[in-house]
């Protein structure tokens, strides 16, 4: 696993934790959805780079 893969996955997990926190704090739904999409993108990009299917 290269450095960028690790960073993408860690950022994705950090953002996923933010989604969980924002849901518990009852933040606006738009913020939660946007953060969730960003988290999902980071996680998928990291996994696809590990698999060698995208940019790796």
C-alpha positions, 0 to 999 in steps of 0.5 A, a space after each residue: 500500500 502506497 502513501 497516497 492509498 493510505 492517506 485516501 483511506 484514512 481521510 475517508 474514515 475520518 470523514 465517515 466519523 464526521 458523518 456519524 458525529 454530525 448525525 448525533 449532533 442533528 446537523 443539517 441534512 445537506 452537510 451530512 450528505 455532502 460529507 458522506 459523499 466525500 467520505 465515500 469517494 475517498 474510500 473508493 478511490 483508495 481501494 481502487 488504487 490498491 487494486 490497481 484499477 485506477 491511477 495506480 
